[in-house]
Amino acid sequence: MKRIFALWLLLGLGGMLAAAQLPWRNSWPRALAEAQKSGKNLMVFIEAEHCPYCERMKREVLSAPDVVRGLKAFIPVKLKIDDPVVKREFPGTVVTPTIYFLTPKKELLIDIVGYLNEEFFYWRLGAAEKEAEKLKRD
């Protein structure tokens, strides 16, 4: 029984460690400057305080090891929906969570409105990567 509990605890901590690997930025101007300097695309996660689906998305999806690895190609930014930056830069955002994948020039690759499970998020992440490649070719 102790071994099962230890294994369960270890697996639980593994999920938390994966979540810690996502280096969130909380400043839009700094993240945008970083993207422009590095050429990396951005993933903007817009959340609301007390939003259960935002918390679930961070806990179950954005901390999944495959998703964390896939997001290494992006600069992850976390913003609150009532932040003036969101109202100025993402004025159509009314639902949380909303995620925007953008180029360093702020061109929209794709957006995700609402909660997606890990499988569908990973599929949409692939769509963002394909759209980024398409824009580079054009």
C-alpha positions as CSV (number, residue, x, y, z in Angstrom):
1,M,0.0,0.0,0.0
2,K,2.8,2.4,0.8
3,R,4.4,1.7,-2.5
4,I,1.2,2.5,-4.4
5,F,0.9,5.7,-2.4
6,A,4.5,6.6,-3.1
7,L,4.0,6.0,-6.8
8,W,0.8,8.0,-6.9
9,L,2.6,10.9,-5.1
10,L,5.5,10.7,-7.5
11,L,3.2,10.8,-10.5
12,G,1.4,13.7,-9.0
13,L,4.6,15.6,-8.4
14,G,5.7,14.8,-12.0
15,G,2.7,16.7,-13.2
16,M,3.5,19.7,-11.0
17,L,7.1,19.6,-12.2
18,A,5.9,19.7,-15.8
19,A,3.7,22.7,-15.0
20,A,6.7,24.5,-13.5
21,Q,8.5,24.0,-16.8
22,L,6.2,26.4,-18.7
23,P,8.0,29.8,-18.2
24,W,5.0,32.1,-18.1
25,R,5.5,35.8,-18.9
26,N,3.1,38.2,-17.3
27,S,4.1,41.3,-19.2
28,W,2.7,41.7,-22.8
29,P,5.3,44.4,-23.8
30,R,8.2,42.3,-22.5
31,A,7.0,39.1,-24.1
32,L,6.3,40.9,-27.4
33,A,9.8,42.4,-27.4
34,E,11.3,39.0,-26.6
35,A,9.4,37.4,-29.4
36,Q,10.5,40.1,-31.9
37,K,14.1,39.7,-30.8
38,S,14.1,35.9,-30.8
39,G,11.7,35.3,-33.7
40,K,9.6,32.9,-31.6
41,N,5.9,32.9,-31.8
42,L,3.6,33.8,-28.8
43,M,0.9,31.9,-27.0
44,V,-1.3,34.3,-25.1
45,F,-3.5,32.7,-22.4
46,I,-6.2,35.0,-21.2
47,E,-7.9,34.1,-18.0
48,A,-10.3,35.5,-15.5
49,E,-10.1,35.4,-11.7
50,H,-12.2,32.6,-10.3
51,C,-12.6,31.0,-13.7
52,P,-12.9,27.2,-13.1
53,Y,-12.2,26.3,-16.8
54,C,-9.0,28.5,-16.8
55,E,-7.7,26.7,-13.7
56,R,-8.6,23.3,-15.2
57,M,-6.9,24.2,-18.5
58,K,-3.7,25.2,-16.7
59,R,-3.8,22.1,-14.4
60,E,-4.8,19.4,-16.8
61,V,-3.7,20.6,-20.3
62,L,-1.0,23.3,-20.0
63,S,0.9,21.1,-17.6
64,A,0.8,17.9,-19.6
65,P,4.3,16.9,-20.6
66,D,3.6,16.6,-24.3
67,V,1.9,20.0,-24.3
68,V,4.8,21.6,-22.3
69,R,7.3,20.2,-24.8
70,G,5.2,21.4,-27.8
71,L,5.0,24.9,-26.3
72,K,8.8,25.3,-26.0
73,A,8.5,26.7,-29.6
74,F,6.3,29.5,-28.2
75,I,6.7,32.3,-25.7
76,P,3.8,31.7,-23.2
77,V,2.1,34.8,-21.9
78,K,-0.6,34.8,-19.2
79,L,-2.9,37.8,-18.9
80,K,-6.1,38.6,-17.0
81,I,-9.1,39.5,-19.0
82,D,-9.6,42.8,-17.2
83,D,-6.0,43.9,-17.9
84,P,-6.0,47.1,-20.0
85,V,-3.5,45.4,-22.4
86,V,-6.2,42.8,-23.2
87,K,-8.8,45.4,-23.8
88,R,-6.4,47.2,-26.2
89,E,-4.6,44.3,-27.9
90,F,-7.4,41.6,-27.8
91,P,-10.6,43.7,-27.7
92,G,-12.9,40.8,-28.9
93,T,-12.0,38.6,-26.0
94,V,-15.1,38.0,-23.9
95,V,-14.8,34.3,-22.9
96,T,-12.2,32.7,-20.7
97,P,-10.0,30.9,-21.2
98,T,-9.1,32.3,-24.6
99,I,-5.8,31.5,-26.2
100,Y,-4.2,33.3,-29.1
101,F,-1.2,32.0,-31.0
102,L,0.6,35.0,-32.7
103,T,3.7,35.7,-34.7
104,P,6.1,38.3,-33.4
105,K,4.4,40.8,-35.7
106,K,1.1,40.1,-33.9
107,E,-0.4,38.2,-36.8
108,L,-3.0,35.7,-35.6
109,L,-2.1,32.1,-36.3
110,I,-5.1,30.5,-34.5
111,D,-7.2,31.1,-31.5
112,I,-8.9,28.8,-29.0
113,V,-12.0,29.9,-27.2
114,G,-12.9,28.0,-24.1
115,Y,-11.6,24.8,-22.5
116,L,-10.1,22.1,-24.7
117,N,-8.8,18.8,-23.4
118,E,-5.2,17.8,-23.9
119,E,-5.8,15.9,-27.1
120,F,-7.7,18.7,-28.8
121,F,-5.3,21.3,-27.5
122,Y,-2.3,19.4,-28.9
123,W,-4.1,19.1,-32.2
124,R,-4.7,22.9,-32.3
125,L,-1.1,23.5,-31.3
126,G,-0.1,21.6,-34.4
127,A,-2.4,23.8,-36.5
128,A,-0.7,26.9,-35.0
129,E,2.7,25.5,-36.0
130,K,1.5,24.7,-39.5
131,E,0.0,28.2,-39.9
132,A,3.3,29.7,-38.8
133,E,5.2,27.7,-41.4
134,K,2.8,28.7,-44.0
135,L,3.3,32.4,-43.2
136,K,7.1,32.0,-43.3
137,R,6.8,30.5,-46.8
138,D,4.5,33.3,-48.1
